[in-house]
């Protein structure tokens, strides 16, 4: 039995390679860790549909943290029996505010809405198609309905994609709306992940630890982006892959090889303290 009982891993630029694949070495290391009694949990900004294939490939268990921690699901072999263990939606006016900023500032950002297991966009564009290629999921293209964002159809995350300078403008504008109670971080220079301020991967990890009756000192987190900072800082052991943002490496307990060089496998071998 490993001394680190649960390992939480980011997906993009951490678990998978630049070719959006799980390497054989990483796959084998995860399966070895799980077979020895560990729990391996994906913790991603991705929606559930963008994680399903990875869970099947890894066969690593039933728990997944989606949408940066706004949604925690317990899956099963029967998709119809997937249970929501936790969800946190956003304030009702968030989407309207972001759409207004995009228009008034003459930005060309791609606005993507995630409502439970749905991925909604008003139109397909370069960014949507890129994300579909990366995740293997398909967006639903339709005008945003008036009730989107209300209690009847809550929004759990908004992803804005575009050029870094336009993302910076959006960040500056969002600072003017503290009443919306938002947290927004870049998972890459061209992606701004927006959730309720109470949401983070670390808070989701705390809920999973409570659900599994595991001490946080017996957890490990692996990641690369700004949205991984809290979990890398506050779990028992925080691991940054070599391709991480500099600020992520700065708070990590250890830095391992890059996502293209089996960094996750290295972390599992070196730092889970397998007996």
N, C-alpha and C positions, 0 to 999 in steps of 0.2 A: 504494500500500500504506500503510495507516495505521501510525503509529508505535506506537500502542496496539494490539497484535495480538489480544488477547482482552478482551472486555467481559463481565463477570458481572453479571447483574441479578436482584435479588429480583423476585417476582411481585406478591403482594398489596400494595396501597397504594403500589406503586412502578411496575411495568410497566403494570398495568391500572388503569382508572379505578374510581371508586366504584360504577359500574354493571357492574363485572366485565367490561369490554371493553378491547380494544386499540384505541386511537384510530388513525385513518388516518395522522395525522402521525407517531406512534411507529412504526407498521408500516412506513411508507415510509423513515424514517430508519434502521431496522434493516436493511432490505433493501439500502439504499444502502451501508451500512457493510460488509455481508457481500459484496456484489458487488465492492467495492473491495479485498477480500482479508482483511477482519477475521473473527474468530470470535466469535459472540454466544452465550453460554451462560446458560440459566436456572438460577438458584441459589435454591431455594425450600424452605420447610418442607413444601410439598405432597407428597403421594405421587405416584408415576408416573402413575397414572390421572388425577389432577387437573391434569397438565401436558400430556397428549397433544394436546388440541385446540389449545393455545397453540403448541406446536411446529409443528403442521400449518399454522396460520394464518401463522406467521412464516416457515416454511420456512428456518430459520436454521442448521440443521446437526444433528449427530447426538449431541452431548454434552449431558446434563442432570444437574444436581446436585439430588437429591431429599432429603426428610426431614432438612433442615438439614445435609446433608453425610454422613449415615449411609449413603447409597446413591448411587453414580455409575453412570449407565447410558450406554451407547453404542447409540443406536437406529438403525433402518434403516427403509426403506419397508415391510419385512416385519416385523411385530411379533414373529413367532416367532423372529427372529434378533437381538432385543435382547440385548446383552451386558452383564453386570455387570462393571464395571471395578474397583469397590471396594465393600465393605460392612463395617459395624461394628455388631454387635448389642450388646444390653444384658445386664447381669448377670441370672441366672435369677430372683431374688426380687423384682425391681423391681415387676412388675405386682401381685403379691400384697400388697406393702407399700402401694402406692398405693390399692388397693381397701380395705385395712384402715383406712388413714387416712380415706378418704372416709366410711366407715361409722362409725368411732369418734368422729370429730369432727362427726358429723351434718351433713356437707356434701352438696350435691346436684350435685356436679360430673359432667359428661359425660366418661367415660373412653373414649378412642379409641386402638386399638392398630394399629400399622402394622408388618407383617411382610413384608419384601420388597415385592411389588406388591399385597399384600392390605391392605384397610382393614376392621378388625373392631370391632364394637360389640355389647354385650349387648342393647341396646334402642335404638330410634329415639327421639329427643327433639327439642326445639326447636333445640338446638345442632347436632346431627347434621344435621337438615334444612337448617339455615342453611349449614353447610359443604358439603353436597351441592349446594345452589343456587349457591354461590360457585365451587366447583371443577368442577362438571359431572360429578363422579364419584359412585358409589353405594357406600355402606357395606354390608358383609355382616353381617347381624344374626343372632347365634347365641350361646349360652352360651360363655364362654371355656373352651377345652379345657385339661385338666390339663397337657398337655405344652407349652402356649404359654409361650414364654420359655426353653425348654430348647434344647439344641443341635439337636434334631430340628425344632423350629419356633421359630427365633430371632425376637426382637422388635428392631426397629431404631429405633422412636420411639413414644412415648406422648404424645398430645395431650389435655390436660385443659382443658375449657371450662366457664365458669361466671361468676358474679358476681365482680368484682375482689376484694372482701373475702374470698371463699372461696378464690380463687387465692392470696391472701396467706397464709392459714392453711396451705394445702398446702405452700407454699414454706418456711414456718417449721418444719413437721413434717419435711420432707425433710432439713433440715439435721441432724437427729438420726441420719441413716443414711449417714455418709461411706463406709461399706464398700460401698455400692451403686455408687459411682464414677459419679455422675451430673452432668450439666450441664443446667440448666433456666433458660430465659429466656422472657420474654413477647414474643410477636410482635405482640400487641395487649393492651390491659388485661384482656381476658376470656379470653385464650389462653395457656396455659403449655406450652411445647414441651420435652419431656424426652428426652434422648438420653444415650448413654454420654459420660463426661467427656472422652474422647479425640476426640470428634466436634465439628466446627464447619464452617461454610461455608468459612472460611479454609483449614482443613486440606484440605478437598476441592479448593479452588482450587489449592493447592500440588501436589496429585496430578495435576490436569488440566494444570497448567503443565509438570510433569515429563513427562506423557504426550505433550504436544504440543511438547516441547522449547522452551518459551517462558520467558524471564526474567520474574520477578515485576515487574520495573520496566516491563515492556511490557504490564501488565494494568491494568484499571480495574474497580471495583466500584461498583454503584449500589444503594442500599437506603433503608430507613426505620426498621426496628425494632431492638430490642436484639440479636436474633440476627444482625443484619447488622454489628454493631459491629466484630468482628475483621477482616472482609474490607474494610470501609471504611478501617480504620486501617492495614492492613498490605499492601494491594495498591499498585501503582505510583501510582494516583490513586484517591482515595476520594470518592465523590459521595453527598450526601444530598439527597433530594427535599424540597421545602419543607414537606411535611406530616409530616416525620420527628419522632421523639422528640427532645427537646432534647439529650440526651446523644449522639445520633447526629450531629446537626449540629455538636456541639462537636469531634468528632474528624475530621470530613470536611475534605478539601482544598477542596471547593467545594460550595455549595448551589445547586441549580437549582429550577426551577418545580415545582409539585406534580404528583402523579400525574394529576390532572384537567386539567392545563395542559401536557401533553406534556414533562414534565421529563426523561424518558429521551431523547427526541429532542434536547432542548437539550444534554444531556451529550454525546451522540454528535457533535453538530455542533461544539461548543466545545472538547472536550478529548481527542479521539482523534487530533488532528493529522493529518487526512487530507491527503495530498499533492495 
